[in-house]
Every structure is written in structure tokens, then in C-alpha cells.
Amino acid sequence: MKTNKTLSDFFNNCSNPELFRKVWKQGNVSFDEVKKYPNDYYAANTGAVPGMIYYADTCKFAKKNVWQILEQLSAFEQETGEPLKKPSDPEQLQNWLTWFAWENMMYEIINYLEE
């Protein structure tokens, strides 16, 4: 994996720079750490991503960015050809949407780092 990759370059080449900048900021992790151990940060539900641990944080983020997340989710579902199973409880759904946004971004970051 190349270590000369930059977060700025990722944002310039990713599928959704506006959303992913917000998601990255919410995650509150070091890009240097992500470059070293990208798979450790992929899943939002592991506790490795400080901004993705508490419902108070994830629900607030989802409420503020719901339309951008839903657009990204729609694009993902169209690309894969199948809808993802979503929680029916509103609070769990907001948490899930934020986690989806993080994991979708991390998928692209990992691919970017492996190029």
C-alpha cells in the first residue's frame, strides 16, 4: 500500500466529496492511522471510530445530513441491484444511516489506498 496518498487527494477523486468530507470529520480519526491499518477502521460499529460510537453523535449527524446520505444510499443500491435491509426504529435507522455513510466512504478510501 502506498503511503504517499493524501486525504485531500482522496476527496478530490472520490464519488461524493461533499458528504465524505463531513463523514470523515465526524469520524474523528487520523488519516495516518487509517493508512497504516485501513481495515481496522472500516466497520463503524467496532468502537475504533470515535465519532461513530454514541447514538447522540450518529443520530445528530444523520439528521443534519440525511438527504446526502440517502442519495449515496440510493446510488449504492442501484449499483448493487438490491436494497439494503434497514432498521424500522427511527433512532436505529439514523444510527444505521451514519454507519452506512462511514463504511461506504471507507470502502472508497481502502480502494484508493490500494491503487
N, C-alpha and C positions, 0 to 999 in steps of 0.2 A: 504494500500500500504506500503510495506516495505521501510524504509528509509536507510537501510544499503547497498543498492545497489550502485555500483560504475560505473562510466563511463568506466573505464578500463575493468571491468568485462563484461560490455555490449559489448565493442569492441571485446573481446575475444570469445564471443558467438554469435555474430550477423552474418547475411548472407553475408555481404560484408564489412569486417573491413577496407580494404584499402580505398574504396570510402567513407564509413561513417565517418572515421576519418577526411577526407578532408571536407565533408559536415558539420560536427559538427564545425570544426574550422571556416568555412565560416559563419555559423550562428551567432557566437559570443554571445552565451547566457550562463548563469550559469547553471551547472547541478543541483545545489541545488534548483534553482528556477524551473527548469523543473520537478524535483522530487516532488515539492510541488504542482505545477499546470500544469501537463503534457499536458492536453487538450488545455490550453491557447497557447501552442507553436506548436501545430500540424500543423495548416494551415500556409503556408508560406506567404500568401497574406494579413495577418491581420496587419502587421506592428510591431508585437511583436518580430520578429526575425531580429535584426539589419542588419545582412549580407545578408538578402533576400529582402530588400526594394527597392533598386535602380537598374535599368537596367544596369547601368555601372558595378555594382558588380556581378549581376546574369549572365549577358552575358559573362563577363570575366571568371567567374567560369565554365560556360558551355563549352566555347571554350577550356579551359585548360583540362577539364575532360570529354569531350564528349563521348569518347569510353567507359569509365567505366559507365557513366550514361546510355548510350544506351544498354549496356549489362544488367544492372539492370532493365531497362525498358522492354527489351525483356523477361527476366525471369519472371517479373511481369505479362506481357501479356500472356505468356504461362501458368502461374499458374492460372490466372483468365479465360483464354479461349477467351478473347476479346481484340482487340486493343483499346487503349485509343484515344480519339479524340485530335488531336494536332493542334496548330495554323499553318497556312501556311506562315505567315510573319516570316522571319529569326530571327529578333530580339525578337519577341514574343515567337518563338519556343525555343530560347536559355534561355529566362527567364523561360518558362514553364518547360524545362528540369531540371533546377536548383531547381525549386519548387517541381517538382516530386521527385527528389533525397532527398530533405529535408523531405517531407511528408512520403516517403517510409521509411526513417530512423526513423522518429518519430513514425510511426506505430509500428516498432520493439521495440523502446525504451518504448513505453507505454505498450506493451505486456510484456516486460522484467520487468518493474516496478510492474506490476500486478501479476507476478508469485509468 
